[in-house]
Amino acid sequence: MNAHKLRSRQLILFFMLVLSGFIVAAQTTKTATDAASGSKPPNIILIYADDIGYGDFSCYGMTAAQTPHIDRLAQKGLQFTSGYCSSATCTPSRYSMLTGQYAWRKRGTGILRGNAAMIIKPGTTTLPSILKKAGYKTGVVGKWHLGLGDGTRPLDWNKEIKPGPLEIGFDYAFLMPATGDRVPCVYMENHNVINLDPDDPIVVSYGKPIPGEPTGITHRDTLKMDWSRGHNNAVINGVGRIGHMKGGTSALWDDETMADEFVKQAKAFIDRNKKERFFLYFATHDIHVPRIPHPRFVGKSGMGPRGDALVQFDWCVGQLVEKIEQLGLAEETMIIVTSDNGPVLDDGYKDQAREKLGDHKPAGPLKGGKYSFFEGGTRVPFIVAWPGTINPGRSEAIVSQVDFGASFAKMTGQTLQTDAMPDSFDVLDALLGKSKIGREHVVEHARRLGLRKGNWKYIEPQPQPKTKKKPKGKPMLFHLNDDLGESTNVSGKYPKKTEEMSQMLQKIRRDGRTRP
């Protein structure tokens, strides 16, 4: 054999060895990923409700109306009795869930205006960026309310708007920019408002009224849903909103068909990605105000628009579950149903939510609701289903939405950087029903902070911002096993426990992180 042929064979052997090394490495990575969860990582559909309370599903005790699709999901999966969002209002809960950082640690993460800049900076480790790194196709459909643009200039809704969801890990986005009660009342796909006529540009103002445009004050007698407070600026679709808007007529959404549109877009995303692993963040607007469900749901609950919107939300869940089953993906898909905060009745519109409530208790046995630092503000419905992997049942493990990042990083074989997701714990075993223990403690956020550790719940005195004065009032301490409704403050009876909880909360605040 001559030298030329020998060298050729040696080169071929070398490249074969290199190729086999890549194959072994890929198989090793796959094995590590699969080992992290005990099986192949699933598709993930995160169904995020808006303002739905702990007691608003029939599987959590509601009898006034029925939520059969959610109940069926709960029967097939794990129903948590101590599942938490991070805050008692929407923007901070969404921020915390996506970033793994308690929103109260960062200024400017309260309820945002409709034209606010995006509060998650590109480059931040987020839930979608983690899953995208693991090879998932990632999408968000529905309510955003985390701001858009970089804040260097006022938003121009007639042009491309960046940054947005695509800059923090999502491959696709179909959004309402903020909430249904705030302008602009349009849908966006990725970076642009859809169906916009360039000859009818959008003008948005969160300051002075726009001359010549009707408002909820000047045209109150024409409204199809009257306001009780606040929602009396621009009139869109016969409803007063927060903020002023002009133009964009062809792009305006229709409240009655909003749920249908979001379901349509969510199904389309699933269809486009059915042959790959995908993550869908499906953020519905039900049952946030204004509550204007589709006519086919009107009157179905007997509790007025709030109850009817709740029935509509149940239908949305059913539609996505049915889609997954039709595609034969049920055993390959984890579906999570939870809410961004507790319930509220009158939240700015006269929709008879209180008058038609009857005996129904939206927060169930809990005290408080939206805006509240009591349990009803942040303890929410929390259902995780993955047929064939998660055994059906109920779990008392303490879990929080802020834990999705660390838990799904573990599930996909990834290790978080030290400075990423500082408050996100790996509670994957609890989410999968393999452990009865979740996180040891959880911080609850409303007008002040609360701390639950085990069955003890501590609420700090009302802080005095921007002053050195002592906090107002006394701290509160409850033992949730004995007093789930937080009716009796026992801080005076257990001063050592109160001080222990106070010190622990101060340390969590001071350290800037809770994840080890």
N, C-alpha and C positions, 0 to 999 in steps of 0.2 A: 504494500500500500504506500503510495507516494505521500509526501509531507502535506500537499494541498488537501487531499481527501481526508487525512487524519485530522487536520485543523478543522475542516468542515463538520466532521462527526463530533469533535469536541465542542464546537459551538452549539450544535444542535442539542447535545446532551446538557450543556449549560443552561440553554433557554428552557428546556423541559423541566429542569430542576427549579428554575426561578418560577415558572408557571405553576408547578405543583406547590411551591411555597405560598403563592398568592391564594391558591385554592384552599390550602389548609388554613391559612389566616382567615379567609372569609368564612370557612366552616366554623372555625373557633369563635369568631365574633358572633355568628348566628347562634352557636351553642350557648355562649355566655348570655346573649339576649334572651333566648328561650328559657334558660335556667333561672333568670331573674324572676320570672313570673310563674315558672312551672309549666309553661306552655307557650305557643307562639303568640306574640303580642297581638291584641285584637284591634280592629277598627274601633274608634271611640266617637260616640255621639253624645255631646254634652248639651242637654236641653235645659236652658236657664230661664226659669219663670221670672216674672216681674211683680213684686208686691204680694206674692202668694204666701199665706201664713202656714204655720205648723199644723193647724187644724182644718185646712181648706181642701184636703183630699179625703174621700170616704175611707181609704185605707188607714188614714190617721184619725178617724173618728167622726168625720162629717156625716150627718144623716139628712140634712136639709136638701141636698142634691147628691147625685152620684157621679163618680169619675171612673167609669169602668175600664177605660184603656190604661190609666195609671195604676189602678188596682191590679189589673192583670200583669203589668210589668212588675209590680211589687211582689206579687205571688210567685213570680219566676225568679226574683232576685232577692237582694238583701235590703231591708228597710231599717234605716238607722233612726234611733230615738234621740241621739245626741249629735246630730249633724249641724254644723254651723257655717254661715257666711261670716265674713269678717266685720261687717259694719251694718248699721241699721238703715242705711240708704244706699242707692244704686251705684253711683259712680265709684265710691271707695271700695265697695265689695267687688266690682268688676276689675278694678285696678289690682286689688290684692290677689284675686284668683289668678289673673294672667301673669303677674310678676312674682308671686311668692313672697311679697313684702307687704306687711301691714300698711295700709294707706295712711294711717295717722302718723307714720314716720316721715311723710313727705308733704310739704306745704303745697296747697293748690289742688288737692285731690278730693275736695268736697264736691257737692252736686254742681255740675258744670252748666254754663250757658250753652245755647245751641251753636254759638260761633266761637267756642273756646279752642285754644291750641291743644294739640295732643299732649297728654300728660305722661305717656310712656315713650321714652326716648329710643330712637333706632339704635340698635346695638345692645339693648337690654336683653338679658336672658328671659325668655317668656315661655309660657306653656306651649304655644304653637311653634316657637323656634326649637324647643327641645324635641318635639315630635317630628318636625321637618328634618332635623339633623338625623333622626332615626329612619328617615326614608318615607315618612307619611306625606300624603297630599293634605294640605291644611286649608280649611275654609271657615268663614264666619258669615252667617246669614241672620239678619234681624237687627235688634237694637245695639248701637255702639256706645254712645254717651261717654267716650273717653277723649273727646277732642280730635281735631284734625288740623294739619298744617303745623308749621314750626313756630308760629307766634311772632315772626319777624315783621309781618304785615297783615292787615285785615284779610280775612278769607274772601276770595272771589269765587262764588259758587258757579260762575259761568266758565271757569277754566279748570284745568287739571289741578287737583289738590293733593299735595304731598307734604309731609309724610302722613301715612294712614296705616291701616291694618297690614298692608303688604310690606311695609318697612319694619314690622316687628315679628315676622314669621308666618303670616298667612299667605297662601298662594292665591286665594280668591276671596273677594268680599262683596256681599250684597247687603247694603245697610240702610237703616234710617240713621241719620247722623247723630241725633241726640235722643229725644223722647217724643212721643206723640203729642204732648202738650207744649212743645217748643218748636219755633220755626228754625230752619226752613223745613216745610212739610213735603219733602221730596225723598226719593230713593237714590242711592248712589251705588254704582257698580265699579269696584276697584277705586279709581281715582276721580271718577266723573259722575255728575248728576245725569241720570238717564232721562230720555225723552224730552230734553230741553230744546226749545225753539230759540235760536240765537237772536231772533228779532223780538223776543219777549224775555229779556234778561232778568235774573233774580236780583233783587235788592233786599238786604236784611239789615235791620237796625235793632240793637238792644238798648237804645237810648231814646231819642225823640221819635214820636210817631211819624209815619210817612204821609205827607200831605195828600188829601184826597182819598186815602184808603180807609175802609170801614174798620171799626174796632168793636170789641165786645161791649163797650160803653155807648158809643154812638148808635150802634145797631143792635142793641140788646134784644129788642122785641122780635128780631128776625132769627135769633139763634135756635137751633133744634135741641141744643143742650145748654142750659143756663149755667153760669158760673156762680160759685159761692164766695170765692176769694181769688184774687190774683189773675186768673186766666181770662183777661179781658182786653188783650191787645189785638193782633191780627185775627181776622175771621177767615178761617179756611174750612171749607166743607160745612159751613153753618155752625162752626164751633170756635169759640174764642181761645186764643193761644197765648203763650208767654213769648214776648218779642214781636216785632213788626216785620212784615214781609210784603213785597210787591213783585209782580211778574212771575215767570216760571209756570204759567197756567197749565201748559201741556205736560209738565213734569209733576204736578201735585199728586200726592197719594190720595186714595179713597179709604177712609178709616174702616168702613164696613168690609172691605175686601183685603185688608192688610194681612190677616192671618192666612188667608188663602194664598196670597202672593209669597209670603215667607215659606210656606210649605212647598209651594211649587218650586221655588229656587233651591230649597234644601234637597228635594228629590232629584232635581237636575244635577246638583253637585254629587250626590251619591251615584247617580247613573254614570257620570263622567269618570268616576274614580273607583267603580265597583271591582275592577281587576287589580287594584293596588290597595295598600293600607291607607286609610284616610282618617282624618280627625275633622269632625264638624262641630263647631260651636254654634248651636242654634239658639239664639237669644230672642225669645218671643217678647211681644209687648203686652200680652195678656198677663195680669188684669189691671195694669197701670191705667191711670186716667189719660185722656177721656175714654171711658168704656163704651165703645160703640161696636158691638159684635155684629157679625153678618146676620141678615134677617132670618136665616134658617135656625139661628140659635136664640132669637129673641123670645122670651117667655118660657124657655125650657127649664129654667131653674126655680122659678117662683120667687126669686130674690132680686129681681130687677137686673139692670145692666151688669153689676159686679158679678152676680151669680151666673148670668148668661155667658159672660166673658170667661168665667172659670170652666164652664162646660165646653166652650170653644177651645180653650187651652187643652183640655183632655182630648178633644178631637185631633188637635195638632200632634199630640204625642202618639195617638193611635195611627195616624197617617204615616209617620216615620217608622214605627214598629212594623206596620204592614208592609212598607216598602222593603225593609230589610229582610223580612220573611219571604216575600215574593222573589227576591234575588238569591235566596238560599244562603244568606249571610248571617243568620241568627246566632249560630254558634261561633262565629268569627267576630262578633261585634259586642262591645261593652256599651250599654246605654245608661247614662246618668240623668236623673231628673232632680233638680233642686231649685232654689229661689234666691234672689239677690238680697232680700231682706224680709222682715215680717209684714203683716197685713196692715192696711189702712182703709178706713171707710170713706169719710168725706175728705178728699184730697184736692179740693178746689172746684168741683162741679156738683151741681144739684142733680144727682143721679139716683137718689132714694136708696143708697147703699145702707144707710142706717135704718131708714123707715121700714125697709123690706127684709131686714136681717132675720127677724123672727128669733128662734132659739139658737141659731147657729153662732158658734164661737170661732172666729177665724184663726185665732192663736191657740185654739184648743184649751188645755189646762194652764197655759203659760200666761204670765202677766206682760202687758205692754204689746207693742207692735212696731211698725215702721217709726223711725226717729227715736226709739226708746232704748235705754241701756239695760232694761230688764230682759229676761230670756226671750220673750216674744219678739224682740227686735232682731235677734240674730240666730236663734235656734229655728231651723227651717226644715221643711220636708227634704229628705235626702235618700234617694233610692239608687242602687247600683245593680244592674242586671247584666249577666253574661252567661247565657244558657250553656250548660255542659261544663262550666268551670266554677261559677259561684253557686253554692248550694242555697236554696231559698231559706228565708228565715228573717229574724229580727236581730239587730245588734245594738248593744248599749255602749259600744266603743265610742269615744269622743273623736270625731274627725272634723276637719275644716276644709273648706274649698281652697284655702291657701296652700293646702298640702298636695294638690293635684300635680304641681310641678315636680317636686322631689319624688313623689310616688311613681309618676309615669316615666321619670328618668330612670328609676330603678327597673321598672317593667321593661324598658327598652334597652337595658344594659349600659346605661350612661352614668357617669359620675359628674355631679355638679361642681363647678368651680367654687372656691371658698367664698368668694364675695357674691355669688349668685343666689337668688331666692332666699334671703336671710331668715325668713320666718316659716319656710316650708319644711315640713317633716315627712319622712318616708313612712307612710301608714299603709303601704300597699297590702300587707297581710290582712289588715283590718278591712280594707275596701273589698278584698277578695273573700272575706269570711274565713280566713285561715287563722285569725287571731281575734280574741275578744277584747284586746287592748289596742287602743289607738294612740293618741297623743295624751300626755300626762295633764296638760293644761291648755287653755285657749283664751286669748284676749278678745273681749267683746267691745265694740266701739260704737258710740253714739255721740251725745254731747260731752260725754266723759268716758273714761275707760273702766271696764270691768274685767275681772279675772275669774275664770272657773278652773279649779284644780280638784280633781276627783268630784266629790259631791258638795264641795264648798264653793260658794259664789261671793266674791268681794266686789263692791262698787266704790270707787274712790269718791271723796268729796268733790263738789263742783269746783273745778280749777278756776283761778283768776288769771286770765291771759294778760301778758305784757305788764304784769305788776309783780311785786315781791310780797304781796299780801298773802296771808294764809288762805287756803281753800275755804269756801263757804260750806256750812253744814257739817254733818257727821258722816263718817264712812258707813257703808251698809254691808252686812254680812248675813248670808242665808245658808241654811243647810238644805240642799235641794231634795234629798231623800225624804225629809220630813215636811218640807215647805216648797213644793215645786212652783206654787203660785207667788213666791217671794212676798208674803204678806207680813212677816214678822222679822224685823231687824234684830239680830242677836249679837251685834258687835259688842254691846256692853256686857253681855254674858260671857263672851269668849274674847277678851282683849288680846291674849297672846296669839290666838289664831288670826285675829284681825290684823295685828301688827306683822305677823309672818307673811300674810297675803299682801299687805301693803308694801313690804320690803321687796317681795318677789316681783311685784308689778313695777316698782321703781327700777329694779335691776334690769328687767326686760326693756324698759323704756331707755335706760341709760346705755345699755350695751349695744343697742342698735341692731340686734339680731337675736333670734332664739334658736335657730338651727345650729347644732354642734359644729 
